[in-house]
Each structure stands twice: as C-alpha cells, then as structure tokens.
C-alpha cells in the first residue's frame, strides 16, 4: 500500500485545489471543466482501487495500477457520468450543508468518533476540556471492523464470506457517492440506500456514480456494458506531475499568505500583546519567573516591552520591573505567589510575612508605576534576568489583578510582508502551472471510447 498512499496524498492535494477551481467555473458557467472532471474522477477511481486491494475491502490480490484512467480488466472500477449542466446555487451549499446528513453516516462508516482517553495520543488529535478530561478522535469505523473480520476469515479459511463481501462493497459505494457529490461532480443527491453486491445495477436510470467490484469467487468486473462511453483521459504522467506540483504550490502559498497576513495583523497600535491574564494571591505580591534576555540585537528583536496591570476590584495597584536578584532581595521573607507557567494552575506559593516597606518606596525597580486604574510600564529590551512584580500599592495582603505583556517586535511587519508576498507568488505560479497542465491534458484527451472486450478477464484469486 505504501507507494500508493504516498502518491494518493499528493493527488488528493491536487483534487482539493482543482475542486476549488471547478467551483469557480461552475459559478461562472454552470459547467464542470471536463479535463478537471476527468482528473478528479481519476483520483476517486485510484483511491477505490487501492481501498479494494487493501483495507477498504481486501477484495483482490492483484496490485492496483498507477493510473488515473479506467482499467477495464481490473476487479474494481468506478465511473462517474459527466454532467452537462450544474446548478450554480447548489454548488455553493451542497458540499457543506446539503451533504451533512451523509457526512454523519460516512463518519460512522469510516471513524470511531470521539473517545475519552487517558493515554497519550498523537498531537493534534486530542484536546482537554475545562474539567481536565482528555478527548481524542480515533479512526476505524464500521468498514475497518468488517474488513478485520474478512481478513481473519481469509487468514484461517482462504475464503471471503459472500454476504460480508456484498455488505462491504455497498458501504464503500455509499462513501464514494458522497465523495462525488461533495466534489461537485453531480447535482443528483446520493440516495439513502445500501446497494450491496459486487456490481451496481446497470439500467438507464443508474445513479451518477457507478461502482464495480469483482467477487471473492473470482467473478471479473462487468465488461459487457456495450455502448457505454468511457472517456480516454489526456492526463499523461507529465501533466499529472505538473498539476500536483502546482496544487502543492497553491496550498503552500495560501498557508504562507495567511500566515504573513496574520503576522501583519497581529500588531495593534504598534504592539503585539499577550492575552490578558487574571492573577491573584492571598499574600502580598505576585511575581513572574525570571525572564532571561541575552545576546545582541534585542532592540531589533523585541524592541520596546510594555507591561500593563489593573486591580480587578478597583483598588490601587503597583507594577514594577526589576532584575531577578534585586526582586528576590525585596521579596525575601515576604508571602507571595510566583507564576510558573501560562495556566492559572501554574503557580507556586512562597510563605512569609508582610514587606518591610511599601513597593513604591523601594529603589530596586528598573521602572515602576502605581495608582488606580490601568498602570503601564514601557522599557527598552536589554540583556539581563528580569522579573515583573504586581502588588497592592499600599503593600497590604490580598490581590486580584489583570495583566498583559506586549512588545513592538520591529521585524514583524517586514517579515509578514515578505511571507505574504512569497505566498501570493506561489499561489500565482501554482495556478499558472495548473492552467498549463489542464490545457495540455485537454488537448490530449479524446471524447470517448467504447468498452467492447472480446472476452472476460481472468478470474481473480485470493
């Protein structure tokens, strides 16, 4: 499977980008560009062949071909009837709104869903709720479970239970119909109907998405549909490589452009500001851990640093910045709270007594401010180990204050502009590459060919 998984990862990136291009074309003309349609159907077809060979069905030992085109003698086939006209209005809503009921069903078929977990799971797949519970989205689903049963049957008996095979083909057919509908390839709503069996009924009113699969007993795919046109794809290896490369450039460019724009937008009035945090203590002060600033270029890297504090209950508050050693000397023997991390639970309480002098009367501070309302400190970044201390202005016990920290980061705007420019250049270059590849594939494709084989394919052996 591994070579196919790698290739399909690249092809699906192109599928996403080309689907966005197709959406624009449908909104403008009401038509799905045929060359793009052939490519995206080819990706679905390729995915189905790999799923049928591997853990979507375990339906054949015949290795899937590396091609977007239809392979008439392969045991698993997929065809989507090209639409002559598509609704502009449906194109805006069917892939996210109208398909929601089917997405719920597909989630059951392909995913196990949310689970409360205690063990470590890969980053990005889990999160914690306010009560500290850990949740994760774990894959698998009904199809994977049934394929596991089929695999055990094949392992011990060498035979594929026919009823299980028919059910798995029906479930995969359901998933692929939804994929074709969500991919804007048809306006025909996928039926809420489980059509089991290796071959889909071939009648004049057949659904837009046709799925074939050879059975466990070696039944070949249906090659007798004489008079049914299957287009000859013009997607050569070169055109396919170009459209994949262009799509990756577009996706990377969109990410860079979004990141560059976010960097530029993160500055507010010239400052990049942290979220406001509420700190509290039953002692006499709240201090941060020592922040160590080293090396040259601090003025270019951080620029100016701003600290703001305000008493949450409306009292007078003191805020000061001091060298870590000086702050430790002032707070020696003083009951206070140390912030050890970004979470409200990341605190450490130091026992002690009241300070000998109110904070404003001490000379340990590099800069300080006190009084009612919002108090603001601004200082140029400089080397050293620094601590921020927040206290009641009169040195009394008990404090609940809101604080935030900001820096000017002079490099941020130029860097954001450069990243944004690079991202837009990649998007433009990728779109040009995709356009040239689609144009080349369109010139090489022929309207249709007719499947009229002289004999059926050899039996498939498991």
VOKEMAR-223577 format. One record per residue: x, y, z of N, C-alpha, C in turn. Coordinates in steps of 0.05 Angstrom, whole numbers, plus 5000, padded with zeros to 4 digits. Layout:
XYZXYZXYZ...
//
This chain:
501649765000500050005000501750255000504150245012505550485019506050664995507050554972507450734949504950874940502650724940500150844932499251064952499651014978498851214998500451474993502951454988504551694983503551844958503151704937502151824912499351944916497651794929494951894933494852144951496752164970496852404986497352654969499152624949499652844931497252894912496052674903493752704884491352834898490952764923488652894937489153184943491653264946492253554948491453694922492053564899491153684874488153674871486953464881483953434880482653674894483653744917482553974932482754234917485154284906485554534892483954544866483854324851482354324826479354334832478454234854475654264862474854554867476754704879476254994883476155134856477955054837477855174811475255104797474354854800471854764788469454914800469554974826467355124838467155404825469455534821469355794808468255774780469055564765468055524738465055474738464055314757461155254758459655504764460655664783459255914789459156104765461256094749461456284726459956174702460055914697458955804672456855594675456555484700454655264704455755004694458254984687459454734677461954664693462454404695464854304708466854254686469154394685471154354664471854054660471453954636471653674632474453554638476553694632479253594637479653564667478753764683478953754712477153534722474853494711472953284719474353014715475652974693476952714688479152664708480652874715482752834735481552764762479552904772478452854798477052584800475752504778474552234777476852034778479052084765481351904765482451874794482452084809483352064837481451884853478851924850476951754864477351464855477651424829477951154818480451024829482651174830485151064841484850994870483551174885483051124914481450874918479350834901477650604904479150344898480850344877482450114871484250034895485550234907487350184929485750084953483450214959481850124981480849844977480149774952479149504946481349294950483749374942486149194945486949164974486749394989487749395017485449385036485449565056483749535079481149685077480249725052477549815048475749585040476949355032475449125024477048865026479648875021481348635018480148454996479348584974477848434954479448304932482048354931483648244909486548234917488048044905490948034908492348174885490848274866492148394843492848684850495448744845496449014854495149234837494249454850492949674835494849804815493949874792495650024773495950314781498250434774498750714779497750874756495150924755494051084733491351204742490751434731488151564735486051444717486851314696484951214675483450974685481150914673479750674678481250434667481450224682482749974673480649764671479749694647477349524644477649254656479949134658480148864668480948854698481149084711481649074740479149014755479248854777476848764790475148994803476349224808474849444820474949684800472549784794472350014775470350214786470750464777468950684785468650864761466150944756465551134735463551334744463951584738462051804744461251934718458551934714457552054689458152354689459452454668459952744666457352904664456953104681454553264679454653464656452453504643452353704622452053984633450454014655450054274667449754234697450754424713450554414741449354664752447954644775446654874787448755044801448655304795450555494808449855514838447255524844446455554872447255314889446755074878447454834893450454804898452054904879454954884882455855034907454355234916455255384940454555244966452555064966451654954991451754654993451854504970451454214972453854074986456254184982458654044992458954085022457654275035457954305064455254295079453054395067450554405081448754165074448254125048446453915040447553635045450253615045451453355049451853285078451053455096451453405125450253135134447753065127446752805136448552575127449452585102451252375092453952375106454952615113457452635128457252485154454952505168454652365193454752065189453551965167453551685162456351595154457751745137460451675129462351675153461851855172463551855196463251595211460851495213460351235226461851005211461751025184462950815168465950825169467151055172470051085169471451165195470051255216471251355240469751245264471351205286470051115311469051355327469951595321468951835333470551915358469252085375470452195399470551985421472851975435473051805458474651945480473851895504475351995527477751815531480051935532482451775534484151855558485751675567487651735589490551715580490951555558493651515549494451745530497051765524498051975506497351895478496252095463495552055435497052255418497352215392498852405375497852685378499652885377498953165379497153235356495153405361493353495341490853325339490853085352488552905352487052915378488053055398486753055424486653335436484953375455484853625469483653585496483953785514482953765541480653955544478553875560476354045566476854185593474954355600475354515624475554345649474254115650474353935673476853765673478753805654481153655654481053395639478753325628478453075614479753095586481052875578482452875552480652715533480252835509478652715488480252685463479752475448481152425423479252325402479952395376478452285353480052045343478851805345480251565338478851445314480451375293479451275268478750975269477650885247476950595244474250575231472150555247469550555237468550285229466050265219464850015212466249875190467150015169468449885147471049745157472649885173475049765183474549525200472449525216471749305233470949065216469249115195468448885178470748775162472548955153474848855138476648685156476848755182478348595200477148315202474448295203473148035204473747875178473548025155474147895130477047795129478947955139481747875139482247625156480847615179481147375196480047125181477747165167476646935152478546855130479747045116481646975095484146835107485046925130487446815142487046525149484746455160484346185171482945995151481446105132479945935113480645975084481946205078482546265050480146345034477846375047475346445033474246705044472846855026471647105034468647065036467447095060464547055063463047245044461347125027460047275006458247495017456747445038455047655049456647885060458847825073460548035083461748205061462548065039463648205016461548395004459148295000457048464989456448715006456448675033456048895051458249105049460749015048462949205046462949355020462349224998462149374973459949584974457749514986455549714989456249945006457749895028458550125045460550305031462450185016464450345001463050494979460950374967459450514946458150764957457050734982455750964995457851194999460151125009462251325014463051464989463451314967464351434942462251604929459651534932457551704921457551974935457951964962458052224977460552384968462752244963465152384955464752524928463452384909462852504883460952744885458952724903457052944906458453184920459953124941461353344955463553464937464653304918466553414899465353564876462753624877461353794858461053654831461353384830461253244804458453184794456453224811453753164804451853324822449553394812447453514828445453314838445753054830443952844840444652774868442752814886443252764915443752464919445852384934446352104939443951974953443051744944440751604956441451494983439551505001439851365027439151075024440850945010440250665001442850505001442750275013445150105014444849884992446249934970446149744948448549554950448049314959450249134964450948984939453148834940453848664918456248774902457448604886459848674872459348854848456948854837456349014813453949184819454049434810451749614813449849554789447149564794445349514772445749714749445949604725446449774702443949804686442450014692440050074678440150364669438150444653438250714642438150924663436850864686436651054708438751004729441050894721443150844740444051094753444951084779445951324792448351434778448951684785451151824771453851684777454151564800456651444808456351134806457951014789457650724785460250584795459750384812462050254825461849954820464049844811464149554806466349434823465949184831467949034845467748734840469848604833469748314829469348174855468047934855467347804880469547614889469147504913471147324925471447074908469246984894469346744878470746784852471847014847473347054822471647174800469247284806467747404785469147654775469647684749471047914739469148154739470248394736468548634734466848614709464648754709462748744686463948894663464648744642465848874618463848854594461348804600459448754578457648984574458349214585456549444582457049574555456449424534456949524507455349774501456649964489455250214482455550424503456950374525457350574546460050714542460050974540462451124534464051174559466651114558468451194579470651364566471051604576472851794564475751694566477251744545480151704546481451944558482751904581483952134595486452234581486752494580489252614569491352664589490852564614492752624635495152434634497252534621499752394620501252424646503452274649505052294674506052574678506852704656507852974658505753174667503353154655501153334662500353284691500153034699499352974726501453084746504053044740506053154758505853454760505353584737505253884737502853974753500553844751498253944766498553884796499853664803500453614831502353824842504553874827506454074836505154354839503554424819502154684820500254694844498854474849496954474872498354494898500654354901502154384926503154674929503954794907504855074909502555254917500155204907497855364915497255334944497155084954496555034982498655155000501255114993503355235009503255545008502655644984502355934982500156054998497855914998495556005014496256005044497755795053498555785081500556015088502456065070504356275075502956545074501156585055499756845053498056895078496756675087495156715111496956765135499156625137501056675159502256955158502957045134504057315132502057525139499557485130497457675137496957685167496957445179496557425208498757565223501257535214503557675227503157975225502358075202502058365199499658465215497558295217495158385232495458355262497558205271497858165300498758415314499758615300500658865313498259045316497759135340495559325346496759575358496459795344497660045353500760015357501959845340504859815341505759605361503959475376504659285396503459005389504958795396503958525396503458445425500958405432500158385460499258105467500058015490499257755500496357765509494957545512492257545524492357655552490257785561490057885588489757645608491257645629491157435648490457545676488657415690487957495717489657335736491057485754492757365774491757435801492057265821491157325848492857185868492857295893494357175914493157265941493457095961492657175988494957306003497357295990499657426002499857715994502357815991502758095987503658175959504357975942505358035916505057795897504957855872505157655851507557725833509257525829511657565812511757355790513057425769513557235747516157085752516456865738519156745737521056935724523656885728525657055716525657015686525557225670525757225641528557315634530057135621532857185615533057285586534157525582534557635555537557645551538557515529541357505524541857565494544457635489545357665461544857945450546057985426545758245414543158265398542558495390540158535373537558525388537558565415535058555429533158785421534359015415532659245407531359185380532759035363531558965337529658725340530258545358528658305361526058365377526258485400523958535417523058825415524959005411524259295411523659385439521459525442520559605468518659405481518759385507517059195522515059365539512559275539510559415555509159215574508759305598507359145618505059315629502659205629500259355639498959185661498059325682496659195705494459365715492359235724490059385735488759215757488159335780486759195801483959125792483258865793480658775784478358875801478958955826476959045844476859345847478459485831478259775831480159915850481859765863483759895882486259995868488160095883490660195872492559955870494059955848495859735843498659845837500659685844503459745838504459535818505959615798507259435779510059535775512059345776514759425773516359205759518559295745520459105733523059145747524258915755526858925769528558695760531158725764532958495760532158275779532458025770531557795786532757795814535357865815536757865841535658075859535158315848534058535865531258475874529558355856526858285864526858065885528757875883528957665903529657785930531457985930532158105955529758255968528258395952525958535963523858345973523358125959521257935967522157725986524657735995525657536014524057556040522957336049521457326073518557436070517757516045515157626040513357406029510957376040509057186029508157276001508457115981507657195954507256955936506256995912505656785893507356825868508556605859510256605835508756475812508556605789507356485765509456315752509056045751510955865740510355775711508155855700507355775673504955935663504055865639501956025627499155965638498655735651496055665661495555775688492955805695492255915722493155725744493455465737494355275758497355275761498855405743501755415744502655635763502355585789503055785809504455645832506155795846507555695870507355905892506455815916506156005938508655995956509756225962512056245979511156366006511556226028510556326054512356556064511256716082512856936093511057136107512157376111510757596125510257826106509358056117508958296101511658426094511858576072514358706065515058926085517658986089518459186107517659466098517659516072516959776061514959746038513159936034511459926010513159915985512159795964513759755940514760015927513060225927513860465914516260605927516760545953518960665968521560515964521560285950523960135946525360235921528060215921529660305898530660075880529359845882530259605867529159605838527259775832525859755807527259905784527459765761528359895737526360115728523860035729521660225724519260125738517460305746515160225761512960435757510460355765508160535765506260445786504660625798502660545817500460745817498060655826495760825827493260685819490960825818488460695810488360665779486660475770486260445742488560295729488760315702490760165687493460305690495460145699498260245702499960125680501560285667503060195643506060255647507760055641510660085641511660035613513460195604514760155578517760175582519259975571522159965574523359845549525759935542527159825520528359555529528159355511529259095518532359115522533258985543536158985549536958725561539558655560540458405570540158385600539658145610539458105638537257905645536857855671534757685681532757855696530257855686528358055695525857925706524558065725522157975739520158195739517658135735515458325738513958265764513558465780512158435806509758615806507458505815504958645818504058625847503358855860502658865888500459065893499059045915497459275923499259515928498459745920500159985923501060045951499259975971499960035999501359806013501959595998503459376010501759186027499059206025497359036041497058756028495858576043495458306033492958286016493058085997490658035980490758195955490658055932490758195906489358025885487858165868486758045844487058245822488858195803489558395782489458265755489158445735489358355707491858475694493458305681495958395670496158295641497758435625498558345599501358455593502658325574505358395566505358425536506858625526507058675497509858755489510458725463512958815452512458935424514259105415513859225389514759045366516658865371517658675350518058825323520058985321520459145296520658985270521558735272521958565249519358445238517258465254514858305248513458405222513158665219511758765195513358705169515958755168517458675144517358375139517658215160517557925156514857835146512757945158510057875149509557955121510558185113510258275085511758085066514158005074515757825057514357555054513357445076511957185075509457205059507957425062505457465046506157485017508257625009508957654981509757384970511457234985512256964976509856784972507956794991505556634989503956694964503556954959501957034935503456954909506056974909507656884886507256584881507356424903506956134900504156074889502156214900499456164890499156234861500256464852500156534824501656334807504056264815505656074800504255804798503055714821501655464821499255464802497755684802495355694785496155694756498355834749499355834721500155544713501555404731502355134725500054954722497954984739495554814737494154874710493955134703492655204678493955084654496655094653498054974631497754674630497754544654497454254654494654174645492654314655489854254647489554294617490754504606490454564577491854344561494154254570495554034556493953774557492953714581491353464583488853484566487553714564485253744548485753704518488153784509488853744481489253444475490253294495490953014490488652824494486452924507484252744512482452714488481152484486479152434465476452414478474252474464471652484476470752224490471051994477470051754489471151514474471151284487471751034474469550844483469450614469467250424475468450164486467350074509468349834522467049594509468349464490467249234476469349014476470048904500472148704501471248444488473148294477472448044464472047824484473247844507472847634527473147754555472247614575472447704602475247664613475847814634478547794646478847534661481347454666481747204681480547234710479947004721478847004748480947124768479947264788481647384808481947174831484347134840484846934860485847074886484746994909485547094934487446894947
//
